[in-house]
Amino acid sequence: MRTADARTVEFLLTDGTIQRAEGGNRVATSSFAEAVTAVLPERRDPAAGAVVTDTGTPSDPAL
């Protein structure tokens, strides 16, 4: 994962494709990138599975 510009984060998936997520402002985008990077493993096994669960609510200001 990397910050492509001040408002865009790019995720390199295990199949080699790149997914982009665009944020509303640079501070939020940077904070998001730092938080996600902190919990990602350094190297990912493409054969392993993963589940992402969103436990926040739409009114959660942290999301």
Protein Blocks (a to p, Z undefined) as FASTA:
>chain_A
ZZfblmbccdddfkopacddddfbfklmmmmmmmmmmmpcfbdcfkbccddddfbdfklm
kZZ
